[in-house]
Amino acid sequence: MESAPDAASTVDPRENGQMNAFIQDVEDLTRALKNADAPDIARVKAKVRIAVSAAKSALADSAAQVRTRARYVSETTDSFVRDNPWQVAGVAALIGLAVGILAGRRSH
């Protein structure tokens, strides 16, 4: 069996939410500074715009990696189940039996 792409395995949805919030805060800050005309501020605003653009691009890339990994896992699982239907049915039956036994013990 092939190994799944590892690049997206470290993506945490909470990190994406935090990154989106950070990007929004930075964009709000640059809008608030739009009336400032000092050359130093203009240079900083330009750098911030470039950084925000890069962060948005990285965020979009990580989402694409997650979709690619999910598609790979789905296709691999489907292929395994189609190639080994009796093994999958046996494992499912054993899991069902174990859950049934555990549930029966708790109810007594």
Buried (B, 14 or more C-beta within 10 A) or exposed (E): EEEBEEEBEEBEEEEBEEBEEEBEEBBEEBEEBEEEEEEEEEEBBEEBEEEBEEBBEEBEEBEEBBEBBEEBEEEEEEEEEEEEEEEBEEEEEEEEEEEEEEEEEEEE
